[in-house]
Amino acid sequence: MSVSVWDLTLYAGGLFVLFLTPGPVWLAVMARAMSGGFKAAWPLAVGVACGDILWPLVAVAGVSWIVSEIAGLMEILRWVASVMFLVMGGMLLRHADARIESDSALTRPGVWAGFIAGIAVILGNPKAILFYMGVLPGFFDLTAITWLDISAIVVLSFLVPFAGNLCMAGLVHRVRWHITSPSVLRRINIVSGCLLIGVGCLIPLV
């Protein structure tokens, strides 16, 4: 492998921060868990994880070709990734009081309906698109990665959000009246914003 354990650890941390950031996936998991419990939410988590496998493959394939054609682009992408994390963190802090709206279309019963909802949510999630297409290249030198490196990136891209979404689905029925309160969402947004800014500051140093 050409990527280090530290690179993968930092990437896993970035994925975890991405998971902590409230957005469409949070909405989908909470909506299905509150309507049908864990059995309604886990298929959605699987669908989201499958989408999270696709995005890094698209990012690596597309950006690797561009990088091979333009010398010095990796250094530019590293700083672009850093700036994106800083901007995302700043926006979260600025809109810490924003609430997640509900959507009854996400609560349709059935394993297949949950899985399809998960795929749709992650493929149309601007937060995921921004992360994988704009930020992922800042973590790794795409001119030197091997298939083993790509496999490790894909596994992390699957496991981190999948584990997080399963944990949320399992816990949300116990705390569903508290996690949606404005004060709790505000604290989550502030913590997530600070973590995003922290990752953005670390990327140029690795």
C-alpha positions in Angstrom: 0.0 0.0 0.0 1.2 3.5 -0.8 -1.1 5.3 1.7 -0.1 5.3 5.3 -2.2 4.3 8.3 -2.2 8.0 9.3 -3.7 8.9 5.9 -6.4 6.3 6.3 -7.1 7.4 9.9 -7.5 11.0 8.9 -9.8 10.0 6.1 -11.9 7.8 8.5 -12.1 10.9 10.8 -13.3 13.0 7.8 -15.9 10.3 7.1 -17.0 10.3 10.7 -17.3 14.1 10.7 -19.3 13.9 7.5 -21.6 11.4 9.2 -22.0 13.7 12.3 -23.1 16.6 10.0 -26.9 16.8 9.9 -28.3 16.4 6.5 -30.6 14.3 4.2 -29.2 11.0 5.5 -29.9 12.0 9.1 -33.4 12.9 8.0 -34.0 9.6 6.3 -32.6 7.4 9.1 -34.6 9.3 11.8 -37.8 9.4 9.7 -37.7 5.6 9.1 -36.6 4.7 12.6 -39.3 6.8 14.2 -42.0 5.4 11.9 -41.0 1.7 11.9 -38.1 1.2 14.3 -34.8 -0.4 13.6 -36.2 -2.9 11.2 -37.4 -0.1 8.9 -34.1 1.9 9.1 -31.5 -0.8 8.6 -32.3 -1.3 4.8 -31.9 2.4 4.3 -28.5 2.3 6.0 -27.4 -0.5 3.6 -28.6 1.6 0.6 -26.6 4.6 1.9 -23.5 2.5 2.4 -23.8 1.1 -1.2 -23.9 4.6 -2.5 -20.9 5.5 -0.4 -19.0 2.7 -2.2 -19.8 4.3 -5.6 -18.8 7.9 -4.9 -15.1 7.2 -4.0 -14.7 4.9 -7.0 -16.1 7.7 -9.3 -13.9 10.3 -7.6 -10.7 8.2 -7.8 -11.3 7.2 -11.4 -12.2 10.7 -12.6 -9.7 12.7 -10.6 -6.8 10.2 -11.2 -7.1 10.8 -15.0 -7.2 14.6 -14.6 -4.2 14.5 -12.2 -2.2 12.4 -14.7 -2.7 15.1 -17.3 -1.9 18.2 -15.1 1.3 18.4 -13.1 1.0 19.8 -9.6 -2.8 19.4 -9.4 -2.6 17.3 -6.3 -1.2 20.2 -4.3 -4.0 22.4 -5.5 -6.6 19.7 -4.7 -5.1 19.4 -1.2 -5.7 23.1 -0.5 -9.1 23.0 -2.2 -10.1 20.1 0.2 -8.9 22.1 3.1 -10.9 25.2 2.1 -14.0 23.1 1.5 -13.8 21.7 5.0 -13.3 25.1 6.5 -16.3 26.5 4.5 -18.5 23.6 5.4 -17.6 24.0 9.1 -18.2 27.8 8.9 -21.6 27.3 7.3 -22.6 24.8 10.0 -21.6 27.2 12.8 -23.4 30.1 11.0 -26.6 28.0 10.6 -26.3 26.1 13.9 -30.0 26.7 14.7 -31.3 25.3 11.4 -33.7 22.4 11.8 -34.1 19.3 9.7 -37.5 19.2 7.9 -39.5 16.0 7.7 -40.5 14.1 4.5 -43.2 11.4 4.7 -41.9 9.9 1.4 -39.0 8.4 3.3 -41.2 6.4 5.6 -42.7 3.9 3.2 -42.6 0.4 4.7 -40.7 -2.5 3.3 -37.0 -3.6 3.0 -36.8 -2.8 -0.7 -38.4 0.6 -0.2 -35.9 1.4 2.5 -32.9 0.3 0.4 -34.0 2.3 -2.6 -34.6 5.4 -0.3 -31.0 5.0 1.0 -29.6 4.8 -2.5 -31.6 7.9 -3.6 -30.7 9.9 -0.5 -26.9 9.3 -0.8 -26.7 9.8 -4.6 -28.6 13.1 -4.4 -26.9 14.3 -1.2 -24.9 17.4 -2.0 -22.8 17.0 1.1 -21.6 13.5 0.0 -21.0 14.8 -3.6 -18.9 17.7 -2.2 -16.9 15.4 0.1 -16.1 12.6 -2.3 -15.5 14.7 -5.5 -13.9 17.7 -3.9 -12.4 16.7 -0.6 -11.3 13.0 -1.0 -8.5 13.9 -3.4 -7.0 16.1 -0.6 -6.4 13.0 1.6 -4.4 10.9 -0.8 -1.9 11.2 -3.6 -4.0 9.9 -6.5 -1.0 9.6 -8.7 0.5 6.8 -6.5 -2.5 4.9 -5.1 -2.8 1.1 -5.9 -5.8 -1.1 -6.1 -5.1 -2.1 -2.5 -5.2 1.5 -1.5 -8.5 2.0 -3.4 -9.9 -1.1 -1.6 -9.0 0.3 1.8 -10.6 3.7 0.8 -13.8 2.0 -0.4 -14.0 -0.2 2.8 -13.7 2.8 5.0 -16.2 4.7 2.9 -18.6 1.8 3.5 -18.0 0.9 7.1 -17.8 4.3 8.8 -21.2 5.8 7.7 -22.8 2.3 7.8 -21.8 1.8 11.4 -22.8 5.3 12.3 -26.2 5.0 10.6 -26.9 1.6 12.2 -26.1 3.0 15.7 -28.4 6.0 15.0 -31.2 3.7 13.9 -30.8 1.6 17.0 -30.8 4.6 19.4 -33.2 7.0 17.8 -36.4 5.4 19.1 -35.1 5.9 22.6 -34.2 9.6 22.2 -36.4 10.6 19.3 -38.1 13.4 21.2 -34.7 14.8 22.3 -32.5 14.5 19.2 -34.9 16.6 17.2 -35.1 19.4 19.7 -33.6 22.7 18.5 -31.1 22.9 21.4 -29.7 19.5 20.7 -29.4 20.0 17.0 -27.7 23.3 17.6 -25.1 21.7 19.8 -24.6 18.9 17.2 -24.1 21.5 14.5 -21.6 23.5 16.5 -19.5 20.4 17.4 -19.7 19.1 13.8 -18.7 22.6 12.5 -15.7 22.7 14.8 -14.6 19.2 13.8 -14.9 20.1 10.1 -12.7 23.1 10.6 -10.2 21.0 12.5 -9.9 18.5 9.7 -9.6 21.4 7.2 -6.6 22.7 9.2 -4.9 19.3 9.3 -5.1 18.4 5.6 -2.4 20.9 4.5 -0.1 19.5 7.1 -0.1 15.8 6.0 
